[in-house]
Amino acid sequence: MNTEYDFLVIGGGPGGTPVAMALARAGRSVLLVENGPGLGGTCLFEGCIPSKILRESARRLREIREAARFGLCLPSLDSRIDWYAIQQRKRHILKQRSEAAIARAGALPKLELVFGHAAFRDARRALVTPGEGEPAEIGFGRAVIATGSAPTRPPIPGVDHHRVIDSETLLDIDHIPERLIVIGGGPIGVELGQIFHTFGSQVTLLEAAPRILGPVDAELAGRLEARMRDDGIELFTGCRVERIDNTGGGVFVSYQDADGQAWHRFSEQVLLVTGRHPRVEGLGLEHTGVRHGPHGIEVDEHLQTSEPGLYALGDVVGAPAFAHWAGAQALSLARHLLGRPAAFPRPRYNSAVIFSEPELGIAGLTESQAREAGIDYAVARYDFAGDARAQIAGRADGLLKILYEQGSHRVIGVHALVEGADDLIGEAALAIHAGVTLEALASSIHPHPTLTESFAQAARAALAG
């Protein structure tokens, strides 16, 4: 380890790694310090990737069970789940991706990677403690904090019981729970609740808000909520969890429903997914002028903190908390730090996918956000019940909504609930960012039969109306 660097980057996740590599490619000396098992952060080891690996196994299991609908007579529908093999496949993919990232970082001579902990001594010096070896004090010209976020545990009596776990623990669990209570109806709770329900768990989901997926388009969230109930998931909104009691063989979750009635439900395992908080503990921020609060580190429009020369990005600065958002911030910040023109990402152009069943794609503004912004908007709609590709796939129960400005017809938001929304929403994000109009969508020629035809069909219907 050297003693002086142009840049110190703390956190090797989807924000820290790309900014460190971009700076090193430009010839700047960079020390990247990661406190986890490899490069990739929460997304790779505890979130996006492992959950989607399990979801893929669940999706294929559903396809086997639905084979008769497609004229396929399988020898037996009593499909056996090899949980060990699923977990082994997951670990192999995570290891493969982390090793590839480490190899790419190692190929950059100006980038030094240390697995360990870094804490500021002041605004230009830090103590770096490797996992193996002696601590060393290093100096730097500027620093980037990209330490991500961690699960939050609300003050519910009994929440520290060993059967109350977070999403990271559930993803590594050594068996499929017979009963699973999910506390929290955000994206993680919905995704994992559906996945483990498909694997055979009896799932109950408890959400404190009036509906699941609060920031998402209300109509599509309502449709998904109805779908989950139809599939057999017990889903209760407007709940207040009061306590969790150990029974020896499991736990009882006591809560009040939206009508104030008291309930007690037994479960083998409880998944607690009620939010995340920024990882700032142990960074030594008290030795700097960096201001931070419950929602993260305060930054300006260039991601600089209240301490000049110290920057922060990703989950540690608050919402939107997505891996791709952190990656976009990283590339813009690297250009800015190198003195090059940089257009920093704006939340109204962000996109995301909730990998529910069916998937829910989000790009741009929701109707509530458009109203709050005072935008005169209208909505173009397309029902996938009449869509050829959706019918062929046996998934014709979705809806596409395109929000557009009344005067200019410029697209400002796209929301899709359909299996395949993950592949649709990239086009939607481009349309919003480029200021595409309904007329442009309507005149574009999409291949048939594909789900992408829905964009042109919705636009044509709105213009004809």
N, C-alpha and C positions, 0 to 999 in steps of 0.2 A: 504494500500500500504506500502510495506517495504521501507527501505532506501538504501539497498545494494542488488545487484543481480549478479550472475555469468554472465548472458547475458541479454542485452536489444535487443529486436527485434521490429523494427518499420515497421508496415504494416502487416495486417492479410489476405493477399490474398493467391493465390496458391503457392507462394514462402515463404512468411513469416510464415504462419501457420504451414506447415510441418517441417520447420527447428526448430521452437520454440517447437513443440511437441516432436520431436526427441531428442532434448537436454534435455527437462524436463523428458522424459522417462528414460534417462540415469542418472538421479539424480541431474542434474544441476538446480539451481534456475534461472527461466526465467521470465522476464516481457515482455509481448506482448502488444503493444499499436497499436490500430487500429482506424483510424479517420473516418471510414465510419459507415453505419448502422448495420453491422454484419460482420461475417467472410466470406471471399470468394473473395473480391476484385472486380476489373473490370470484370473479367471473369464471376463471378456469377451474379452481379447486373447490369452490363451495357454492357456486350459483349457476350461471348460464349454461356452461358446458355439461357438467355432470347431470343436472336436472333434465337436459334435453336428451342425454344418452338414455336415461331411464324412460323418458317419454317415448323414445323411438321403440323401445321394447314393448311398452304398453300399447302403442299404436299398432304394432304388428300382431300383438295378441288380439286386439279388437278385430283386425282384419280376418284372422283365423276364425273367430267366433261368428263373423258375419259372412263367411264363405258361401253358405247356402243361398244367400240373396243374389249371388253372382253365378249361380248354377254350378258351384263346385261342391262335390260330395266327398268330403274328407273322411278318412278312416275313423277318426274319433275327434270329437270336439272337447274332450276332456284333456285340454292342453296342460302339460306339466311345466311349471315355472322353475327354472334352475337359477335361483337367486344368486348363488355363488358365481355362476358363469356371467350373469349380468354385471355383477360388481367387478369381476375380473376384467371384463371388456371395458368398463368405465375407467378403471385404473390404468389400463393399457393406453387408452386414448389420451388421458390426462398426462401421463408420463411422456408419451410421444410428443405432445404439443409443447410441454414445458422444456423438454430437452432440445427441441428445434429452436425455441426462443433463446435458450442459453447459447446454443451454437451460433446463432446469428449475432448475438451480442459479443461472443468471444471472437468473432471474425473482425471486429472493429478495434484496431490498435489503440485508439484514443479513449476507449471505454473500458473502465475497470469495474468489475462486478464483485460485490461483497455480500454474502448472505450473513446477516446479522442485524444489529440495531444501531440507529444513529440518533443522537440528541444534540440540540444546539447548545453551545457554550455561550455564544453571543450571535450577532447577526452575520458574522463572517467566519465563525469557527464552529466545529462540531466534534463530539466524541463518538467515534465509530467502534463498536464492539462486535467483532466477528463471532460467528458461531464456534469457530475454532481459532485460537490465537489470542494475542494480547490486544487490549484496547489501544487506539491511537487517536490523537487529536489531529484533525486536518483543517486546512483553510480552504476557502473557496471564494470566487468572485460573486456568484449568484447561486441561488438554490431553488429547487422546485419540490414542493411537498405534495405527494400523491399517495397518501397512506390509506385511502378508501374509507370504508365504514364497517361497523360491526353490529350484530343483532342487539336490539334493545329488549330488556326484560322489565315489563311494567310492575308496579308494586302490588302484585296480587298475592295474598297469603298462600303459601305452598308452591309458589312458582319455582323455587329452587330444588324441588324434588327431582330425583334422578330420572324419573319417567317423563318429565317435562323437558323437551328437547327443542333445539333450533333446527333450521333447515340443513345446516352443515352436518349435524349429527344424524338426521334422518336419511340424508343421502348416503351415509356410510353404515347405516344400520345393518345388522347381520341376519335379519329376517324380515318378513312382511308381517306387520302387526295385524292381529285379528280385528282389533278395533282401534280407530285413530280419531281423536278429536283435534280439529284444527282451529286454533284461536287466531283469527285474522283473515279477512277476506280480500286482501290485496293480491297482486299478481302471483307472489310466491305461494300463498295459501291456496289459491284457486288451482294453480298448476299442479302442485304436489298432492292436493286433495284428490284431484281427478286421476292422477297417475296411480296412486295407491288404491283408489277405488277400483280401477281397472285390474290391478293385480290381485284384488280380492278382499281388501280391507273394508270393514264397515266404517264409513267416513261420516262424521258430523262436523259441519263447519259453523263456527260462531263468529259473527261480525258485529261490532259495536255500532257502526253507522247504519243508516236506513237501507243501504244497499251495498253490494260488493263493488269493488273496483271504483271507488269514489271519483277519481279524476277522469275516468273514461267516459265516453259518450253514454248518456243515461239509457237511451233506448237499447243499444247493443248490450250494455251490461245487464239490463233487465231480461233480454232474450237469453243470454248465457246463464243467468240465474235460474230461469225456468227450465233450461235444458239440463242443468245439473240436478235439479230436483226430479225431473222426469227420469233421469238415469239412475236414481236411487240414492243420491247423496242427500243426507239430512242437512238442510241449510237454513239457518236462523239469523235474521238481521235485527238490528236494534237491541242487541243483547248486552248485558253488563255482567261480566264474569266476576264473581265475588270471592271465590276461594277454590283451592284444589287440595283435596284430602287423600292421604295415602291409605289404601285398604290392604296392603300386603301384596296382593296379586295384581294390583293396578291402582288406579286413582279415580276419585269421584270429582267431577267438575260441577260446581254449584254456580248457577247464573240466573238472572232475571231476564225474561223475554221482553219484547216491546210493549206488552200489556201489563208489565209489572209482576207477572206470575213467576214464582220460584220453581226452578227445575234442578235436578241432580242427575248427571249422566256418568256412567261408568265407562272407563276406557283403559286399554292396556298401555297406550302411549298418548301423550299430548304434544302436538306440534305448535310451538309458540312463534308466530310470525306477525308481530304487531309493530314493525318498523325497525329502522336502523339509525345509528348515531355515528357522527364522524369520529374517526380514529385520530385523536390528538394527544391522548395520554402518553406520557413518557417522551415526548418530542422535545422537551425543554423550551417550549414556546414562551415560558415566563421569562426567559433570558433574552427575548427579542421584543420588538414592538408589534408582533402579530396579534391582531384582535380576532377572537372567535367566540362562538356561542353555541347553543344547543343545535342550531341548524348548520353549523360548519364554520370554516374560516372565512372571514370577510375578504373579498377581493374586488378590484375595480374591473373596468371593461377589458383590461389587458391581462387579467388574472393575477395582478400584483397585489400582495397583501398590504396591510398598513405599515409594514416594515419595508422600505425601499430595497429592492434587490432580492427579496424573498417572494416567491410565487407559489400558487397552489392551484390544483385542478382536480377534477373528478368528484367522486362521492364526498371527499373531505370538505368541499365547498358547498355541498347541498344539492338539491334537485336542479335539473333532472339527473337521476342516479342510474345511468346506463353505461355499459362498457363502451358502446360505440360513441356515446357523447364524450366520454373521457378521451377516447382516441382522437376525436375531431378537435377537442380543445388542445390536445398535445401537439398536433401538427401545426395548428395556428400559433401556439405559444412558441414552438421552436423557431418558426419563421420570425416572429417578433423579437425573440432574444438574439437572433442573428442579424437583426437590423433590416430585415426584408419586409415588404408589404404583407400584411396578414389580415384576413377577414375572420374574426372570431365567430364561432357558431352562436346562433340566436335560438332561444327556446321555441319560438313559434315555427321554426323550420325543422324541429326535431321529429324523428319517427321512432316507433317502437312496435314490438310484437309481444303480446301476451300469448304464451304457448298453451292455451287452454284447448279444450275440445268442444267446438271447433276453435281455431285460432282467431285472435282478435288483433287486427292491425290498426295502428294509429299513426297519423301524420298531420302535423299542423294543428290548427285550433279546433276545439270542440265547440258545440253550439253555445254552451254556457260561457266559454272564454270569449267567443265572438261578441256575445251580448254585452259582457263586461267591458270589452274594448270599444263598444259603441259602433260596431260595424253593421251596416245594413246588408244582411246576407240572406241567401236562400239555400235550399238543399235539393240536390239532384239525387234520386234514389234508384236503386236497382235491386230487385228481389231475385236471389239466386234460385228460387224455386223453378224459374223458367229457363235457367241457364243450362246449355247443353253439356258443358264439361262437368258441372256440378251434378247433374243428373246421372251422367255416365259413372262418376266416382261414387254415387250413392250418398252425396253430401249436399243435397239441394234444399238446405234449410237456413240459408244465410242472407245477409243484407249488406249492401254497399251504400254509403252516404257520402256525397261530395258537397262540401260547403263552398259557396262562391259568393263574391261580392255582387250585389244587385246591379250596380252601374257598369263596372268594367268586365264582369263575368270571370274575373280572375279567381283561380282555385286557391282557397286559403286553408282547407282542411279535408282530409279523407279518412274515413273510418269503415273498416270492413270486418264483418263476422262471418267467416267461412273457412273451412279447411283448405289451406292454400293461401291464406292472407299474408303469410310471411313472404311469399314470392310476389304478391301484389304490391306491397307497401313501398317497395323501392321505387317503382314508377311514380307512385303518389308523392313521395318525398321530392323527387326530381321536378315533378309538375309544380309543386308549391314553391320550391326554391327558384325555379325559372320563371315564375309568374305566368304559367300556362293558363289559357282561357278555356271556357267550355267549348267555344267554336273550334279551337285547336284539338281538343280531345275528341270532339264529334267527327272531325274530318280525318283523324288518324286511323290507319288501317291496322287492326290487330288480327293476329292469326286465329283461325277457327278450327276446331273448338277449343278455346282456352278461357280461363277465368278472366284474363286481361281484357276480353271483349266488353266486360262490364263497364269499364271506364267510358268507352265510346257510346255504349247503349244508354247509360245514365245521362250523359251529356246531351245526346240527341233528344231523349224524352223531355228533358228540362227545357231545351230550346223550342221544342214543338209545342210545349204547353203554354 
